[in-house]
Each structure stands twice: as C-alpha cells, then as structure tokens.
Amino acid sequence: MSASPFRLDGKTVLISGAGGGIGRSMVAGFRAAGANVIGADHDADLLAGLDLAGRVLF
C-alpha cells in the first residue's frame, strides 16, 4: 500500500469540541496524519483518554 499524500507531520491543529463524537474522530484522523493536536472542550472529563499535545478548557 502506498503512503498517504495527506501528511501533517510537524503541524499543529486546534480542535474545539474535541471531546464530542465528531471532535474525537477529528482528533484520531489528524493524529493518524501526524499532526500535533490541541483539544479544546468545556468539560475536562470529555478530553480524558485522547492522544493530545495539549488541552484547553473554556
């Protein structure tokens, strides 16, 4: 299988609502593409268990 042309190595993305359903999927997708992910959510418990470079609560 060939390597994906969509790579984000060395890039950082911020996902608001990272603890919700779509946000969690986005975290997984961006991490799979090599990005550093900062997750933001209003509930710290929702960010638990996510592979994040940083967390923001609002």
Residue frames as a rotation matrix with the C-alpha (Angstrom) as fourth column:
MET 1
0.587 0.809 0.000 0.00
0.809 -0.587 0.000 0.00
0.000 0.000 -1.000 0.00
SER 2
-0.193 -0.669 0.718 1.35
0.612 -0.654 -0.444 3.45
0.767 0.354 0.536 -0.87
ALA 3
-0.681 -0.125 -0.722 1.86
0.687 -0.451 -0.570 6.20
-0.254 -0.884 0.393 1.67
SER 4
0.432 0.901 -0.040 -0.91
0.866 -0.427 -0.259 8.76
-0.250 0.078 -0.965 2.05
PRO 5
-0.260 -0.507 0.822 -0.24
0.705 -0.681 -0.196 12.08
0.659 0.529 0.535 0.31
PHE 6
0.488 0.526 0.696 -2.06
-0.144 -0.738 0.659 13.78
0.861 -0.422 -0.285 3.19
ARG 7
0.064 -0.543 -0.837 0.56
0.906 0.384 -0.180 14.16
0.419 -0.746 0.517 5.92
LEU 8
0.732 0.238 0.638 0.67
-0.017 -0.930 0.367 16.81
0.681 -0.279 -0.677 8.62
ASP 9
0.355 -0.691 -0.630 3.96
0.916 0.391 0.088 15.98
0.186 -0.608 0.772 10.31
GLY 10
-0.677 -0.715 -0.177 5.23
0.735 -0.642 -0.216 18.97
0.041 -0.276 0.960 12.26
LYS 11
-0.525 0.585 0.618 1.90
-0.119 -0.769 0.628 20.82
0.843 0.256 0.473 12.02
THR 12
-0.922 0.286 -0.262 -0.36
0.310 0.138 -0.941 21.67
-0.233 -0.948 -0.216 14.97
VAL 13
-0.462 0.848 0.258 -4.15
0.093 -0.243 0.965 21.77
0.882 0.470 0.033 14.84
LEU 14
-0.930 0.306 0.203 -6.66
-0.281 -0.237 -0.930 23.02
-0.236 -0.922 0.306 17.41
ILE 15
-0.575 0.787 -0.224 -9.99
0.261 0.436 0.861 21.21
0.775 0.437 -0.456 17.60
SER 16
-0.709 0.461 0.534 -12.79
-0.705 -0.473 -0.528 22.82
0.009 -0.751 0.660 19.57
GLY 17
0.427 0.886 0.181 -15.32
-0.896 0.442 -0.051 20.35
-0.125 -0.141 0.982 20.89
ALA 18
-0.345 -0.719 -0.603 -12.64
-0.787 0.572 -0.231 17.66
0.511 0.395 -0.764 20.82
GLY 19
-0.840 0.004 0.543 -14.42
-0.414 0.644 -0.644 15.60
-0.352 -0.765 -0.539 23.46
GLY 20
0.163 0.987 0.001 -17.59
-0.674 0.112 -0.730 15.10
-0.720 0.119 0.684 21.41
GLY 21
0.531 0.160 0.832 -18.30
0.253 0.907 -0.336 12.49
-0.809 0.389 0.441 18.74
ILE 22
0.921 -0.190 0.341 -17.14
0.302 -0.206 -0.931 14.40
0.247 0.960 -0.132 15.65
GLY 23
0.633 -0.707 0.314 -14.31
-0.750 -0.661 0.023 16.08
0.192 -0.250 -0.949 17.58
ARG 24
0.319 -0.497 0.807 -12.98
-0.431 0.682 0.591 12.72
-0.844 -0.536 0.004 18.83
SER 25
0.680 -0.021 0.733 -12.98
0.573 0.640 -0.512 11.41
-0.458 0.768 0.447 15.25
MET 26
0.894 -0.369 0.255 -11.14
-0.086 -0.699 -0.710 14.50
0.441 0.613 -0.656 14.07
VAL 27
0.460 -0.753 0.471 -8.51
-0.812 -0.142 0.566 14.05
-0.359 -0.643 -0.676 16.79
ALA 28
0.345 -0.301 0.889 -7.93
0.102 0.954 0.283 10.46
-0.933 -0.007 0.360 15.65
GLY 29
0.811 0.031 0.584 -7.74
0.578 0.117 -0.808 11.45
-0.093 0.993 0.077 11.98
PHE 30
0.810 -0.534 0.243 -5.33
-0.422 -0.818 -0.390 14.34
0.408 0.213 -0.888 12.48
ARG 31
0.354 -0.694 0.627 -3.13
-0.690 0.259 0.676 12.24
-0.631 -0.672 -0.387 14.80
ALA 32
0.515 -0.105 0.850 -3.07
0.407 0.903 -0.135 9.47
-0.754 0.416 0.508 12.18
ALA 33
0.849 -0.178 0.497 -1.87
0.414 -0.360 -0.836 12.07
0.328 0.916 -0.232 9.66
GLY 34
-0.017 -0.978 -0.208 1.00
0.891 0.080 -0.447 13.01
0.454 -0.193 0.870 12.00
ALA 35
0.037 0.081 0.996 -0.29
-0.037 -0.996 0.082 16.31
0.999 -0.040 -0.034 13.40
ASN 36
-0.912 -0.152 -0.382 0.11
0.393 -0.047 -0.919 17.55
0.122 -0.987 0.102 16.95
VAL 37
-0.127 0.961 0.247 -3.42
0.403 -0.178 0.898 18.08
0.907 0.213 -0.364 18.25
ILE 38
-0.998 0.015 0.054 -4.60
-0.054 -0.477 -0.877 20.53
0.013 -0.879 0.477 20.88
GLY 39
-0.393 0.910 -0.132 -8.09
0.668 0.382 0.639 19.67
0.632 0.163 -0.758 22.07
ALA 40
-0.928 0.197 0.317 -10.49
-0.337 -0.807 -0.485 22.25
0.160 -0.557 0.815 23.47
ASP 41
-0.248 0.904 -0.347 -13.73
0.451 0.425 0.785 21.49
0.858 0.039 -0.513 25.28
HIS 42
0.015 0.339 0.941 -15.83
-0.644 -0.716 0.269 22.82
0.765 -0.610 0.208 28.15
ASP 43
0.856 0.317 0.409 -15.61
-0.517 0.573 0.636 19.51
-0.033 -0.756 0.654 30.05
ALA 44
-0.096 -0.994 0.044 -12.17
-0.994 0.098 0.040 18.21
-0.044 -0.040 -0.998 31.05
ASP 45
-0.114 0.104 0.988 -13.58
-0.349 0.927 -0.138 14.71
-0.930 -0.360 -0.070 31.54
LEU 46
0.865 0.495 0.080 -14.50
-0.079 0.292 -0.953 14.54
-0.496 0.818 0.292 27.85
LEU 47
0.563 -0.730 -0.387 -10.85
-0.761 -0.274 -0.588 15.08
0.323 0.626 -0.710 26.89
ALA 48
0.074 -0.526 0.847 -9.67
-0.733 0.547 0.404 12.16
-0.676 -0.651 -0.345 29.02
GLY 49
0.227 -0.063 0.972 -8.17
0.243 0.970 0.006 9.33
-0.943 0.235 0.235 27.02
LEU 50
0.987 0.093 0.127 -7.49
0.146 -0.245 -0.958 11.40
-0.058 0.965 -0.256 23.89
ASP 51
0.157 -0.979 0.126 -3.98
0.945 0.186 0.269 11.48
-0.287 0.077 0.955 22.42
LEU 52
0.896 0.272 0.351 -3.46
0.356 -0.912 -0.204 15.25
0.264 0.308 -0.914 22.69
ALA 53
-0.191 -0.964 0.185 -0.40
0.686 -0.266 -0.677 17.50
0.702 -0.002 0.712 22.69
GLY 54
-0.993 -0.088 0.078 -2.34
0.012 -0.732 -0.681 19.98
0.117 -0.675 0.728 24.83
ARG 55
-0.229 0.953 -0.197 -5.71
0.945 0.266 0.189 20.71
0.233 -0.143 -0.962 26.39
VAL 56
-0.939 0.080 0.335 -7.75
-0.116 -0.989 -0.089 23.91
0.324 -0.122 0.938 26.60
LEU 57
-0.400 0.850 -0.343 -10.84
0.909 0.321 -0.264 24.33
-0.114 -0.417 -0.902 28.77
PHE 58
-0.929 0.149 0.340 -13.37
-0.049 -0.957 0.286 27.05
0.368 0.249 0.896 28.01
